[in-house]
Amino acid sequence: MLIGVWNSVFFKTGQTNQPDIERLMGGTPVQVNMMREHAAERQGAIPFLRDRFPGKPGENMPKRIQQAIQNFEKGK
């Protein structure tokens, strides 16, 4: 896995800028993990919440959850 290669170079050299490896991975290890977390929320958590509170959008869902989903979808 490329994250392991990136980490190996980092621990050996202390380099935090590794453009060749980052280009292949699609970002730094932190960025890759954040992308994975966001994808999991988009594909899992948000659909689950919408299924959990059926009806018209926002009709049965608590306002704080509605607002959190809206903020997430806006990228805030």
PQR file of N, CA, C, O and H, with PARSE charges and radii, in Angstrom:
ATOM      1  N   MET A   1       0.843  -1.175   0.000 -0.4000 1.5000
ATOM      2  CA  MET A   1       0.000   0.000   0.000 -0.0000 2.0000
ATOM      3  C   MET A   1       0.890   1.241   0.000  0.5500 1.7000
ATOM      4  O   MET A   1       1.906   1.296   0.693 -0.5500 1.4000
ATOM      5  N   LEU A   2       0.492   2.223  -0.781 -0.4000 1.5000
ATOM      6  CA  LEU A   2       1.324   3.413  -0.945 -0.0000 2.0000
ATOM      7  C   LEU A   2       1.436   4.252   0.321  0.5500 1.7000
ATOM      8  O   LEU A   2       2.442   4.933   0.523 -0.5500 1.4000
ATOM      9  H   LEU A   2      -0.333   2.179  -1.345  0.4000 1.0000
ATOM     10  N   ILE A   3       0.428   4.213   1.167 -0.4000 1.5000
ATOM     11  CA  ILE A   3       0.535   4.971   2.419 -0.0000 2.0000
ATOM     12  C   ILE A   3       1.696   4.421   3.246  0.5500 1.7000
ATOM     13  O   ILE A   3       2.417   5.186   3.889 -0.5500 1.4000
ATOM     14  H   ILE A   3      -0.389   3.660   1.003  0.4000 1.0000
ATOM     15  N   GLY A   4       1.880   3.108   3.233 -0.4000 1.5000
ATOM     16  CA  GLY A   4       3.009   2.494   3.934 -0.0000 2.0000
ATOM     17  C   GLY A   4       4.340   2.949   3.362  0.5500 1.7000
ATOM     18  O   GLY A   4       5.291   3.187   4.108 -0.5500 1.4000
ATOM     19  H   GLY A   4       1.295   2.487   2.711  0.4000 1.0000
ATOM     20  N   VAL A   5       4.414   3.072   2.039 -0.4000 1.5000
ATOM     21  CA  VAL A   5       5.634   3.568   1.397 -0.0000 2.0000
ATOM     22  C   VAL A   5       5.880   5.019   1.801  0.5500 1.7000
ATOM     23  O   VAL A   5       7.002   5.393   2.144 -0.5500 1.4000
ATOM     24  H   VAL A   5       3.642   2.879   1.434  0.4000 1.0000
ATOM     25  N   TRP A   6       4.823   5.836   1.759 -0.4000 1.5000
ATOM     26  CA  TRP A   6       4.953   7.244   2.151 -0.0000 2.0000
ATOM     27  C   TRP A   6       5.467   7.328   3.589  0.5500 1.7000
ATOM     28  O   TRP A   6       6.402   8.075   3.877 -0.5500 1.4000
ATOM     29  H   TRP A   6       3.912   5.532   1.481  0.4000 1.0000
ATOM     30  N   ASN A   7       4.850   6.554   4.490 -0.4000 1.5000
ATOM     31  CA  ASN A   7       5.265   6.576   5.903 -0.0000 2.0000
ATOM     32  C   ASN A   7       6.707   6.110   6.065  0.5500 1.7000
ATOM     33  O   ASN A   7       7.457   6.673   6.863 -0.5500 1.4000
ATOM     34  H   ASN A   7       4.090   5.947   4.256  0.4000 1.0000
ATOM     35  N   SER A   8       7.092   5.097   5.319 -0.4000 1.5000
ATOM     36  CA  SER A   8       8.460   4.587   5.402 -0.0000 2.0000
ATOM     37  C   SER A   8       9.469   5.663   5.014  0.5500 1.7000
ATOM     38  O   SER A   8      10.469   5.859   5.704 -0.5500 1.4000
ATOM     39  H   SER A   8       6.483   4.640   4.671  0.4000 1.0000
ATOM     40  N   VAL A   9       9.203   6.360   3.905 -0.4000 1.5000
ATOM     41  CA  VAL A   9      10.092   7.444   3.485 -0.0000 2.0000
ATOM     42  C   VAL A   9      10.104   8.551   4.535  0.5500 1.7000
ATOM     43  O   VAL A   9      11.160   9.098   4.853 -0.5500 1.4000
ATOM     44  H   VAL A   9       8.390   6.200   3.345  0.4000 1.0000
ATOM     45  N   PHE A  10       8.934   8.878   5.071 -0.4000 1.5000
ATOM     46  CA  PHE A  10       8.843   9.919   6.092 -0.0000 2.0000
ATOM     47  C   PHE A  10       9.690   9.570   7.315  0.5500 1.7000
ATOM     48  O   PHE A  10      10.453  10.406   7.799 -0.5500 1.4000
ATOM     49  H   PHE A  10       8.077   8.433   4.813  0.4000 1.0000
ATOM     50  N   PHE A  11       9.560   8.333   7.818 -0.4000 1.5000
ATOM     51  CA  PHE A  11      10.290   7.956   9.027 -0.0000 2.0000
ATOM     52  C   PHE A  11      11.795   7.859   8.785  0.5500 1.7000
ATOM     53  O   PHE A  11      12.588   8.083   9.700 -0.5500 1.4000
ATOM     54  H   PHE A  11       8.941   7.654   7.425  0.4000 1.0000
ATOM     55  N   LYS A  12      12.191   7.526   7.551 -0.4000 1.5000
ATOM     56  CA  LYS A  12      13.624   7.437   7.247 -0.0000 2.0000
ATOM     57  C   LYS A  12      14.248   8.803   7.007  0.5500 1.7000
ATOM     58  O   LYS A  12      15.387   9.043   7.409 -0.5500 1.4000
ATOM     59  H   LYS A  12      11.547   7.345   6.808  0.4000 1.0000
ATOM     60  N   THR A  13      13.510   9.707   6.351 -0.4000 1.5000
ATOM     61  CA  THR A  13      14.101  10.969   5.920 -0.0000 2.0000
ATOM     62  C   THR A  13      13.515  12.203   6.589  0.5500 1.7000
ATOM     63  O   THR A  13      14.146  13.260   6.611 -0.5500 1.4000
ATOM     64  H   THR A  13      12.585   9.513   6.025  0.4000 1.0000
ATOM     65  N   GLY A  14      12.311  12.074   7.135 -0.4000 1.5000
ATOM     66  CA  GLY A  14      11.632  13.221   7.726 -0.0000 2.0000
ATOM     67  C   GLY A  14      10.936  14.093   6.692  0.5500 1.7000
ATOM     68  O   GLY A  14      10.395  15.144   7.037 -0.5500 1.4000
ATOM     69  H   GLY A  14      11.798  11.215   7.118  0.4000 1.0000
ATOM     70  N   GLN A  15      10.941  13.672   5.421 -0.4000 1.5000
ATOM     71  CA  GLN A  15      10.303  14.450   4.358 -0.0000 2.0000
ATOM     72  C   GLN A  15       8.788  14.363   4.464  0.5500 1.7000
ATOM     73  O   GLN A  15       8.209  13.277   4.481 -0.5500 1.4000
ATOM     74  H   GLN A  15      11.381  12.819   5.141  0.4000 1.0000
ATOM     75  N   THR A  16       8.164  15.526   4.535 -0.4000 1.5000
ATOM     76  CA  THR A  16       6.700  15.550   4.541 -0.0000 2.0000
ATOM     77  C   THR A  16       6.141  15.866   3.169  0.5500 1.7000
ATOM     78  O   THR A  16       4.931  15.783   2.964 -0.5500 1.4000
ATOM     79  H   THR A  16       8.635  16.408   4.522  0.4000 1.0000
ATOM     80  N   ASN A  17       6.996  16.227   2.228 -0.4000 1.5000
ATOM     81  CA  ASN A  17       6.577  16.525   0.870 -0.0000 2.0000
ATOM     82  C   ASN A  17       7.145  15.432  -0.045  0.5500 1.7000
ATOM     83  O   ASN A  17       8.346  15.395  -0.310 -0.5500 1.4000
ATOM     84  H   ASN A  17       7.980  16.294   2.395  0.4000 1.0000
ATOM     85  N   GLN A  18       6.272  14.552  -0.519 -0.4000 1.5000
ATOM     86  CA  GLN A  18       6.683  13.454  -1.380 -0.0000 2.0000
ATOM     87  C   GLN A  18       5.762  13.431  -2.607  0.5500 1.7000
ATOM     88  O   GLN A  18       4.897  12.563  -2.718 -0.5500 1.4000
ATOM     89  H   GLN A  18       5.295  14.583  -0.304  0.4000 1.0000
ATOM     90  N   PRO A  19       5.949  14.380  -3.521 -0.5600 1.5000
ATOM     91  CA  PRO A  19       4.983  14.580  -4.606  0.2800 2.0000
ATOM     92  C   PRO A  19       4.752  13.366  -5.493  0.5500 1.7000
ATOM     93  O   PRO A  19       3.625  13.154  -5.941 -0.5500 1.4000
ATOM     94  N   ASP A  20       5.777  12.560  -5.765 -0.4000 1.5000
ATOM     95  CA  ASP A  20       5.574  11.399  -6.644 -0.0000 2.0000
ATOM     96  C   ASP A  20       4.640  10.380  -6.010  0.5500 1.7000
ATOM     97  O   ASP A  20       3.730   9.870  -6.663 -0.5500 1.4000
ATOM     98  H   ASP A  20       6.693  12.732  -5.402  0.4000 1.0000
ATOM     99  N   ILE A  21       4.870  10.087  -4.739 -0.4000 1.5000
ATOM    100  CA  ILE A  21       4.017   9.118  -4.042 -0.0000 2.0000
ATOM    101  C   ILE A  21       2.627   9.711  -3.832  0.5500 1.7000
ATOM    102  O   ILE A  21       1.624   9.020  -4.005 -0.5500 1.4000
ATOM    103  H   ILE A  21       5.610  10.501  -4.209  0.4000 1.0000
ATOM    104  N   GLU A  22       2.565  10.980  -3.462 -0.4000 1.5000
ATOM    105  CA  GLU A  22       1.267  11.630  -3.224 -0.0000 2.0000
ATOM    106  C   GLU A  22       0.424  11.674  -4.492  0.5500 1.7000
ATOM    107  O   GLU A  22      -0.796  11.515  -4.430 -0.5500 1.4000
ATOM    108  H   GLU A  22       3.380  11.542  -3.321  0.4000 1.0000
ATOM    109  N   ARG A  23       1.059  11.887  -5.639 -0.4000 1.5000
ATOM    110  CA  ARG A  23       0.326  11.905  -6.905 -0.0000 2.0000
ATOM    111  C   ARG A  23      -0.305  10.535  -7.161  0.5500 1.7000
ATOM    112  O   ARG A  23      -1.457  10.450  -7.586 -0.5500 1.4000
ATOM    113  H   ARG A  23       2.049  12.016  -5.690  0.4000 1.0000
ATOM    114  N   LEU A  24       0.448   9.469  -6.903 -0.4000 1.5000
ATOM    115  CA  LEU A  24      -0.072   8.115  -7.102 -0.0000 2.0000
ATOM    116  C   LEU A  24      -1.200   7.775  -6.119  0.5500 1.7000
ATOM    117  O   LEU A  24      -2.156   7.084  -6.470 -0.5500 1.4000
ATOM    118  H   LEU A  24       1.384   9.538  -6.558  0.4000 1.0000
ATOM    119  N   MET A  25      -1.070   8.273  -4.885 -0.4000 1.5000
ATOM    120  CA  MET A  25      -2.079   7.993  -3.849 -0.0000 2.0000
ATOM    121  C   MET A  25      -3.300   8.883  -3.982  0.5500 1.7000
ATOM    122  O   MET A  25      -4.392   8.508  -3.556 -0.5500 1.4000
ATOM    123  H   MET A  25      -0.293   8.835  -4.600  0.4000 1.0000
ATOM    124  N   GLY A  26      -3.127  10.055  -4.567 -0.4000 1.5000
ATOM    125  CA  GLY A  26      -4.217  11.014  -4.635 -0.0000 2.0000
ATOM    126  C   GLY A  26      -4.170  12.023  -3.502  0.5500 1.7000
ATOM    127  O   GLY A  26      -5.162  12.707  -3.250 -0.5500 1.4000
ATOM    128  H   GLY A  26      -2.240  10.360  -4.913  0.4000 1.0000
ATOM    129  N   GLY A  27      -3.051  12.132  -2.817 -0.4000 1.5000
ATOM    130  CA  GLY A  27      -2.884  13.082  -1.726 -0.0000 2.0000
ATOM    131  C   GLY A  27      -1.974  12.519  -0.658  0.5500 1.7000
ATOM    132  O   GLY A  27      -1.432  11.423  -0.798 -0.5500 1.4000
ATOM    133  H   GLY A  27      -2.245  11.576  -3.022  0.4000 1.0000
ATOM    134  N   THR A  28      -1.813  13.278   0.406 -0.4000 1.5000
ATOM    135  CA  THR A  28      -1.029  12.802   1.552 -0.0000 2.0000
ATOM    136  C   THR A  28      -1.854  11.741   2.286  0.5500 1.7000
ATOM    137  O   THR A  28      -3.056  11.626   2.046 -0.5500 1.4000
ATOM    138  H   THR A  28      -2.253  14.168   0.519  0.4000 1.0000
ATOM    139  N   PRO A  29      -1.230  10.967   3.173 -0.5600 1.5000
ATOM    140  CA  PRO A  29      -2.007   9.985   3.928  0.2800 2.0000
ATOM    141  C   PRO A  29      -3.192  10.605   4.681  0.5500 1.7000
ATOM    142  O   PRO A  29      -4.267  10.008   4.746 -0.5500 1.4000
ATOM    143  N   VAL A  30      -2.998  11.794   5.246 -0.4000 1.5000
ATOM    144  CA  VAL A  30      -4.100  12.451   5.958 -0.0000 2.0000
ATOM    145  C   VAL A  30      -5.227  12.797   4.990  0.5500 1.7000
ATOM    146  O   VAL A  30      -6.400  12.581   5.296 -0.5500 1.4000
ATOM    147  H   VAL A  30      -2.126  12.280   5.193  0.4000 1.0000
ATOM    148  N   GLN A  31      -4.872  13.333   3.820 -0.4000 1.5000
ATOM    149  CA  GLN A  31      -5.890  13.680   2.827 -0.0000 2.0000
ATOM    150  C   GLN A  31      -6.637  12.441   2.336  0.5500 1.7000
ATOM    151  O   GLN A  31      -7.857  12.471   2.173 -0.5500 1.4000
ATOM    152  H   GLN A  31      -3.919  13.508   3.572  0.4000 1.0000
ATOM    153  N   VAL A  32      -5.900  11.351   2.100 -0.4000 1.5000
ATOM    154  CA  VAL A  32      -6.524  10.107   1.638 -0.0000 2.0000
ATOM    155  C   VAL A  32      -7.503   9.588   2.691  0.5500 1.7000
ATOM    156  O   VAL A  32      -8.611   9.167   2.356 -0.5500 1.4000
ATOM    157  H   VAL A  32      -4.909  11.327   2.232  0.4000 1.0000
ATOM    158  N   ASN A  33      -7.097   9.617   3.958 -0.4000 1.5000
ATOM    159  CA  ASN A  33      -7.992   9.154   5.029 -0.0000 2.0000
ATOM    160  C   ASN A  33      -9.230  10.038   5.146  0.5500 1.7000
ATOM    161  O   ASN A  33     -10.331   9.538   5.377 -0.5500 1.4000
ATOM    162  H   ASN A  33      -6.197   9.959   4.230  0.4000 1.0000
ATOM    163  N   MET A  34      -9.055  11.348   4.988 -0.4000 1.5000
ATOM    164  CA  MET A  34     -10.210  12.249   5.045 -0.0000 2.0000
ATOM    165  C   MET A  34     -11.179  11.972   3.894  0.5500 1.7000
ATOM    166  O   MET A  34     -12.396  11.989   4.081 -0.5500 1.4000
ATOM    167  H   MET A  34      -8.160  11.754   4.800  0.4000 1.0000
ATOM    168  N   MET A  35     -10.632  11.717   2.704 -0.4000 1.5000
ATOM    169  CA  MET A  35     -11.490  11.388   1.559 -0.0000 2.0000
ATOM    170  C   MET A  35     -12.276  10.107   1.824  0.5500 1.7000
ATOM    171  O   MET A  35     -13.451  10.004   1.473 -0.5500 1.4000
ATOM    172  H   MET A  35      -9.643  11.704   2.552  0.4000 1.0000
ATOM    173  N   ARG A  36     -11.617   9.135   2.444 -0.4000 1.5000
ATOM    174  CA  ARG A  36     -12.289   7.870   2.776 -0.0000 2.0000
ATOM    175  C   ARG A  36     -13.397   8.092   3.804  0.5500 1.7000
ATOM    176  O   ARG A  36     -14.481   7.523   3.685 -0.5500 1.4000
ATOM    177  H   ARG A  36     -10.662   9.218   2.729  0.4000 1.0000
ATOM    178  N   GLU A  37     -13.126   8.911   4.803 -0.4000 1.5000
ATOM    179  CA  GLU A  37     -14.144   9.197   5.816 -0.0000 2.0000
ATOM    180  C   GLU A  37     -15.338   9.920   5.216  0.5500 1.7000
ATOM    181  O   GLU A  37     -16.484   9.600   5.532 -0.5500 1.4000
ATOM    182  H   GLU A  37     -12.245   9.373   4.900  0.4000 1.0000
ATOM    183  N   HIS A  38     -15.078  10.887   4.356 -0.4000 1.5000
ATOM    184  CA  HIS A  38     -16.177  11.623   3.722 -0.0000 2.0000
ATOM    185  C   HIS A  38     -17.002  10.705   2.831  0.5500 1.7000
ATOM    186  O   HIS A  38     -18.228  10.807   2.798 -0.5500 1.4000
ATOM    187  H   HIS A  38     -14.148  11.147   4.098  0.4000 1.0000
ATOM    188  N   ALA A  39     -16.335   9.805   2.106 -0.4000 1.5000
ATOM    189  CA  ALA A  39     -17.054   8.858   1.264 -0.0000 2.0000
ATOM    190  C   ALA A  39     -17.924   7.940   2.122  0.5500 1.7000
ATOM    191  O   ALA A  39     -19.054   7.631   1.746 -0.5500 1.4000
ATOM    192  H   ALA A  39     -15.339   9.722   2.133  0.4000 1.0000
ATOM    193  N   ALA A  40     -17.410   7.508   3.258 -0.4000 1.5000
ATOM    194  CA  ALA A  40     -18.186   6.642   4.147 -0.0000 2.0000
ATOM    195  C   ALA A  40     -19.414   7.373   4.683  0.5500 1.7000
ATOM    196  O   ALA A  40     -20.487   6.781   4.800 -0.5500 1.4000
ATOM    197  H   ALA A  40     -16.491   7.760   3.563  0.4000 1.0000
ATOM    198  N   GLU A  41     -19.263   8.643   5.007 -0.4000 1.5000
ATOM    199  CA  GLU A  41     -20.414   9.411   5.487 -0.0000 2.0000
ATOM    200  C   GLU A  41     -21.446   9.591   4.383  0.5500 1.7000
ATOM    201  O   GLU A  41     -22.646   9.447   4.614 -0.5500 1.4000
ATOM    202  H   GLU A  41     -18.391   9.124   4.912  0.4000 1.0000
ATOM    203  N   ARG A  42     -20.964   9.913   3.159 -0.4000 1.5000
ATOM    204  CA  ARG A  42     -21.882  10.096   2.028 -0.0000 2.0000
ATOM    205  C   ARG A  42     -22.612   8.805   1.687  0.5500 1.7000
ATOM    206  O   ARG A  42     -23.806   8.822   1.386 -0.5500 1.4000
ATOM    207  H   ARG A  42     -19.988  10.031   2.971  0.4000 1.0000
ATOM    208  N   GLN A  43     -21.893   7.685   1.735 -0.4000 1.5000
ATOM    209  CA  GLN A  43     -22.458   6.419   1.282 -0.0000 2.0000
ATOM    210  C   GLN A  43     -23.140   5.618   2.390  0.5500 1.7000
ATOM    211  O   GLN A  43     -23.953   4.739   2.103 -0.5500 1.4000
ATOM    212  H   GLN A  43     -20.924   7.672   1.979  0.4000 1.0000
ATOM    213  N   GLY A  44     -22.824   5.907   3.635 -0.4000 1.5000
ATOM    214  CA  GLY A  44     -23.359   5.101   4.725 -0.0000 2.0000
ATOM    215  C   GLY A  44     -24.178   5.861   5.747  0.5500 1.7000
ATOM    216  O   GLY A  44     -25.356   5.567   5.954 -0.5500 1.4000
ATOM    217  H   GLY A  44     -22.164   6.621   3.869  0.4000 1.0000
ATOM    218  N   ALA A  45     -23.558   6.832   6.380 -0.4000 1.5000
ATOM    219  CA  ALA A  45     -24.205   7.511   7.500 -0.0000 2.0000
ATOM    220  C   ALA A  45     -25.406   8.345   7.064  0.5500 1.7000
ATOM    221  O   ALA A  45     -26.470   8.270   7.678 -0.5500 1.4000
ATOM    222  H   ALA A  45     -22.602   7.071   6.212  0.4000 1.0000
ATOM    223  N   ILE A  46     -25.242   9.133   6.016 -0.4000 1.5000
ATOM    224  CA  ILE A  46     -26.345  10.006   5.600 -0.0000 2.0000
ATOM    225  C   ILE A  46     -27.540   9.196   5.087  0.5500 1.7000
ATOM    226  O   ILE A  46     -28.670   9.474   5.488 -0.5500 1.4000
ATOM    227  H   ILE A  46     -24.377   9.194   5.518  0.4000 1.0000
ATOM    228  N   PRO A  47     -27.329   8.202   4.213 -0.5600 1.5000
ATOM    229  CA  PRO A  47     -28.483   7.388   3.806  0.2800 2.0000
ATOM    230  C   PRO A  47     -29.151   6.672   4.986  0.5500 1.7000
ATOM    231  O   PRO A  47     -30.373   6.528   5.017 -0.5500 1.4000
ATOM    232  N   PHE A  48     -28.344   6.223   5.954 -0.4000 1.5000
ATOM    233  CA  PHE A  48     -28.921   5.568   7.127 -0.0000 2.0000
ATOM    234  C   PHE A  48     -29.831   6.530   7.885  0.5500 1.7000
ATOM    235  O   PHE A  48     -30.944   6.167   8.267 -0.5500 1.4000
ATOM    236  H   PHE A  48     -27.351   6.339   5.928  0.4000 1.0000
ATOM    237  N   LEU A  49     -29.358   7.748   8.098 -0.4000 1.5000
ATOM    238  CA  LEU A  49     -30.158   8.726   8.828 -0.0000 2.0000
ATOM    239  C   LEU A  49     -31.435   9.073   8.073  0.5500 1.7000
ATOM    240  O   LEU A  49     -32.497   9.229   8.677 -0.5500 1.4000
ATOM    241  H   LEU A  49     -28.454   8.042   7.788  0.4000 1.0000
ATOM    242  N   ARG A  50     -31.331   9.192   6.766 -0.4000 1.5000
ATOM    243  CA  ARG A  50     -32.529   9.494   5.975 -0.0000 2.0000
ATOM    244  C   ARG A  50     -33.529   8.342   6.020  0.5500 1.7000
ATOM    245  O   ARG A  50     -34.738   8.573   6.024 -0.5500 1.4000
ATOM    246  H   ARG A  50     -30.469   9.065   6.276  0.4000 1.0000
ATOM    247  N   ASP A  51     -33.037   7.106   6.056 -0.4000 1.5000
ATOM    248  CA  ASP A  51     -33.928   5.944   6.199 -0.0000 2.0000
ATOM    249  C   ASP A  51     -34.528   5.880   7.597  0.5500 1.7000
ATOM    250  O   ASP A  51     -35.678   5.478   7.776 -0.5500 1.4000
ATOM    251  H   ASP A  51     -32.055   6.918   6.053  0.4000 1.0000
ATOM    252  N   ARG A  52     -33.739   6.277   8.577 -0.4000 1.5000
ATOM    253  CA  ARG A  52     -34.169   6.214   9.983 -0.0000 2.0000
ATOM    254  C   ARG A  52     -35.297   7.209  10.263  0.5500 1.7000
ATOM    255  O   ARG A  52     -36.155   6.964  11.111 -0.5500 1.4000
ATOM    256  H   ARG A  52     -32.805   6.603   8.431  0.4000 1.0000
ATOM    257  N   PHE A  53     -35.289   8.331   9.544 -0.4000 1.5000
ATOM    258  CA  PHE A  53     -36.306   9.363   9.723 -0.0000 2.0000
ATOM    259  C   PHE A  53     -37.049   9.565   8.394  0.5500 1.7000
ATOM    260  O   PHE A  53     -36.814  10.551   7.695 -0.5500 1.4000
ATOM    261  H   PHE A  53     -34.592   8.530   8.855  0.4000 1.0000
ATOM    262  N   PRO A  54     -37.945   8.631   8.048 -0.5600 1.5000
ATOM    263  CA  PRO A  54     -38.626   8.698   6.752  0.2800 2.0000
ATOM    264  C   PRO A  54     -39.658   9.827   6.685  0.5500 1.7000
ATOM    265  O   PRO A  54     -39.928  10.510   7.673 -0.5500 1.4000
ATOM    266  N   GLY A  55     -40.209   9.995   5.519 -0.4000 1.5000
ATOM    267  CA  GLY A  55     -41.202  11.038   5.300 -0.0000 2.0000
ATOM    268  C   GLY A  55     -40.628  12.107   4.405  0.5500 1.7000
ATOM    269  O   GLY A  55     -39.574  11.925   3.795 -0.5500 1.4000
ATOM    270  H   GLY A  55     -39.990   9.441   4.717  0.4000 1.0000
ATOM    271  N   LYS A  56     -41.327  13.228   4.330 -0.4000 1.5000
ATOM    272  CA  LYS A  56     -40.808  14.344   3.549 -0.0000 2.0000
ATOM    273  C   LYS A  56     -39.464  14.756   4.129  0.5500 1.7000
ATOM    274  O   LYS A  56     -39.249  14.650   5.336 -0.5500 1.4000
ATOM    275  H   LYS A  56     -42.183  13.376   4.826  0.4000 1.0000
ATOM    276  N   PRO A  57     -38.552  15.230   3.270 -0.5600 1.5000
ATOM    277  CA  PRO A  57     -37.243  15.638   3.799  0.2800 2.0000
ATOM    278  C   PRO A  57     -37.379  16.628   4.950  0.5500 1.7000
ATOM    279  O   PRO A  57     -37.968  17.701   4.811 -0.5500 1.4000
ATOM    280  N   GLY A  58     -36.826  16.241   6.070 -0.4000 1.5000
ATOM    281  CA  GLY A  58     -36.826  17.110   7.231 -0.0000 2.0000
ATOM    282  C   GLY A  58     -38.075  17.060   8.089  0.5500 1.7000
ATOM    283  O   GLY A  58     -38.131  17.711   9.132 -0.5500 1.4000
ATOM    284  H   GLY A  58     -36.349  15.370   6.183  0.4000 1.0000
ATOM    285  N   GLU A  59     -39.072  16.305   7.673 -0.4000 1.5000
ATOM    286  CA  GLU A  59     -40.332  16.290   8.420 -0.0000 2.0000
ATOM    287  C   GLU A  59     -40.165  15.661   9.803  0.5500 1.7000
ATOM    288  O   GLU A  59     -40.628  16.217  10.799 -0.5500 1.4000
ATOM    289  H   GLU A  59     -39.026  15.776   6.826  0.4000 1.0000
ATOM    290  N   ASN A  60     -39.510  14.515   9.865 -0.4000 1.5000
ATOM    291  CA  ASN A  60     -39.375  13.796  11.133 -0.0000 2.0000
ATOM    292  C   ASN A  60     -37.968  13.869  11.726  0.5500 1.7000
ATOM    293  O   ASN A  60     -37.757  13.473  12.873 -0.5500 1.4000
ATOM    294  H   ASN A  60     -39.134  14.063   9.056  0.4000 1.0000
ATOM    295  N   MET A  61     -37.011  14.369  10.954 -0.4000 1.5000
ATOM    296  CA  MET A  61     -35.624  14.389  11.396 -0.0000 2.0000
ATOM    297  C   MET A  61     -35.382  15.589  12.317  0.5500 1.7000
ATOM    298  O   MET A  61     -35.813  16.701  12.010 -0.5500 1.4000
ATOM    299  H   MET A  61     -37.183  14.690  10.022  0.4000 1.0000
ATOM    300  N   PRO A  62     -34.695  15.369  13.445 -0.5600 1.5000
ATOM    301  CA  PRO A  62     -34.356  16.491  14.322  0.2800 2.0000
ATOM    302  C   PRO A  62     -33.576  17.566  13.561  0.5500 1.7000
ATOM    303  O   PRO A  62     -32.766  17.260  12.686 -0.5500 1.4000
ATOM    304  N   LYS A  63     -33.830  18.803  13.903 -0.4000 1.5000
ATOM    305  CA  LYS A  63     -33.229  19.939  13.198 -0.0000 2.0000
ATOM    306  C   LYS A  63     -31.698  19.905  13.225  0.5500 1.7000
ATOM    307  O   LYS A  63     -31.055  20.271  12.241 -0.5500 1.4000
ATOM    308  H   LYS A  63     -34.488  19.051  14.614  0.4000 1.0000
ATOM    309  N   ARG A  64     -31.120  19.475  14.331 -0.4000 1.5000
ATOM    310  CA  ARG A  64     -29.650  19.447  14.419 -0.0000 2.0000
ATOM    311  C   ARG A  64     -29.059  18.459  13.426  0.5500 1.7000
ATOM    312  O   ARG A  64     -28.001  18.712  12.851 -0.5500 1.4000
ATOM    313  H   ARG A  64     -31.642  19.178  15.130  0.4000 1.0000
ATOM    314  N   ILE A  65     -29.740  17.326  13.221 -0.4000 1.5000
ATOM    315  CA  ILE A  65     -29.262  16.348  12.243 -0.0000 2.0000
ATOM    316  C   ILE A  65     -29.440  16.899  10.835  0.5500 1.7000
ATOM    317  O   ILE A  65     -28.549  16.766   9.996 -0.5500 1.4000
ATOM    318  H   ILE A  65     -30.600  17.120  13.688  0.4000 1.0000
ATOM    319  N   GLN A  66     -30.589  17.516  10.574 -0.4000 1.5000
ATOM    320  CA  GLN A  66     -30.814  18.135   9.259 -0.0000 2.0000
ATOM    321  C   GLN A  66     -29.718  19.145   8.943  0.5500 1.7000
ATOM    322  O   GLN A  66     -29.156  19.149   7.848 -0.5500 1.4000
ATOM    323  H   GLN A  66     -31.313  17.624  11.255  0.4000 1.0000
ATOM    324  N   GLN A  67     -29.426  19.996   9.911 -0.4000 1.5000
ATOM    325  CA  GLN A  67     -28.428  21.047   9.715 -0.0000 2.0000
ATOM    326  C   GLN A  67     -27.046  20.448   9.493  0.5500 1.7000
ATOM    327  O   GLN A  67     -26.292  20.931   8.648 -0.5500 1.4000
ATOM    328  H   GLN A  67     -29.883  19.993  10.800  0.4000 1.0000
ATOM    329  N   ALA A  68     -26.705  19.407  10.238 -0.4000 1.5000
ATOM    330  CA  ALA A  68     -25.398  18.764  10.077 -0.0000 2.0000
ATOM    331  C   ALA A  68     -25.261  18.161   8.685  0.5500 1.7000
ATOM    332  O   ALA A  68     -24.205  18.279   8.063 -0.5500 1.4000
ATOM    333  H   ALA A  68     -27.316  19.015  10.925  0.4000 1.0000
ATOM    334  N   ILE A  69     -26.305  17.522   8.193 -0.4000 1.5000
ATOM    335  CA  ILE A  69     -26.271  16.946   6.842 -0.0000 2.0000
ATOM    336  C   ILE A  69     -26.141  18.049   5.804  0.5500 1.7000
ATOM    337  O   ILE A  69     -25.350  17.930   4.868 -0.5500 1.4000
ATOM    338  H   ILE A  69     -27.162  17.426   8.698  0.4000 1.0000
ATOM    339  N   GLN A  70     -26.906  19.114   5.959 -0.4000 1.5000
ATOM    340  CA  GLN A  70     -26.827  20.223   5.006 -0.0000 2.0000
ATOM    341  C   GLN A  70     -25.429  20.852   4.993  0.5500 1.7000
ATOM    342  O   GLN A  70     -24.892  21.153   3.927 -0.5500 1.4000
ATOM    343  H   GLN A  70     -27.548  19.210   6.720  0.4000 1.0000
ATOM    344  N   ASN A  71     -24.851  21.045   6.164 -0.4000 1.5000
ATOM    345  CA  ASN A  71     -23.503  21.610   6.250 -0.0000 2.0000
ATOM    346  C   ASN A  71     -22.495  20.688   5.603  0.5500 1.7000
ATOM    347  O   ASN A  71     -21.596  21.147   4.899 -0.5500 1.4000
ATOM    348  H   ASN A  71     -25.288  20.801   7.029  0.4000 1.0000
ATOM    349  N   PHE A  72     -22.631  19.395   5.832 -0.4000 1.5000
ATOM    350  CA  PHE A  72     -21.719  18.420   5.232 -0.0000 2.0000
ATOM    351  C   PHE A  72     -21.823  18.462   3.714  0.5500 1.7000
ATOM    352  O   PHE A  72     -20.812  18.465   3.012 -0.5500 1.4000
ATOM    353  H   PHE A  72     -23.361  19.023   6.404  0.4000 1.0000
ATOM    354  N   GLU A  73     -23.054  18.494   3.216 -0.4000 1.5000
ATOM    355  CA  GLU A  73     -23.253  18.494   1.768 -0.0000 2.0000
ATOM    356  C   GLU A  73     -22.792  19.803   1.120  0.5500 1.7000
ATOM    357  O   GLU A  73     -22.435  19.815  -0.058 -0.5500 1.4000
ATOM    358  H   GLU A  73     -23.876  18.491   3.787  0.4000 1.0000
ATOM    359  N   LYS A  74     -22.798  20.896   1.875 -0.4000 1.5000
ATOM    360  CA  LYS A  74     -22.306  22.177   1.362 -0.0000 2.0000
ATOM    361  C   LYS A  74     -20.767  22.248   1.461  0.5500 1.7000
ATOM    362  O   LYS A  74     -20.131  23.114   0.861 -0.5500 1.4000
ATOM    363  H   LYS A  74     -23.087  20.886   2.832  0.4000 1.0000
ATOM    364  N   GLY A  75     -20.199  21.324   2.225 -0.4000 1.5000
ATOM    365  CA  GLY A  75     -18.755  21.325   2.388 -0.0000 2.0000
ATOM    366  C   GLY A  75     -18.246  22.140   3.538  0.5500 1.7000
ATOM    367  O   GLY A  75     -17.070  22.505   3.562 -0.5500 1.4000
ATOM    368  H   GLY A  75     -20.716  20.620   2.712  0.4000 1.0000
ATOM    369  N   LYS A  76     -19.106  22.442   4.508 -0.4000 1.5000
ATOM    370  CA  LYS A  76     -18.692  23.247   5.661 -0.0000 2.0000
ATOM    371  C   LYS A  76     -18.072  22.373   6.714  0.5500 1.7000
ATOM    372  O   LYS A  76     -17.660  22.868   7.763 -0.5500 1.4000
ATOM    373  H   LYS A  76     -20.061  22.146   4.489  0.4000 1.0000
TER
END
